[in-house]
Amino acid sequence: MYLSEKIPYLHIGNGRLLKKADIVGIFDCDSATVAADSREYLAKMQRSDAVVSTTEEVPRAFVLECNPAAAGRRGNTEGRGVVYLSQISPGAPAKR
């Protein structure tokens, strides 16, 4: 997915900004959770307290951030990153 280099941050909702360089991917919740591996990964991240919700609505996408400092602050000592549940459209950042 192409993310514009002009603006180094992406707003993912509820005032949360992420560095584009730290974003591994933006995944559609409906299609990504069909696969058992994806569901298992999200469950594992939830158990390690590495999932942050940026919306009170049903999330449309999840954003995977690989930032060791952010993961450490969340208590994720294995360095797997942080998953953000968001209302953004998965295709919208590619258009920005």
Protein Blocks (a to p, Z undefined) as FASTA:
>chain_A
ZZdfkbmcdcebehiacdfklpnbdcdfklmmmpmklmmmmmmmmmnopaccfbfbdcfb
dcddddfklmmmnopanonopadddfbdfklmmmZZ
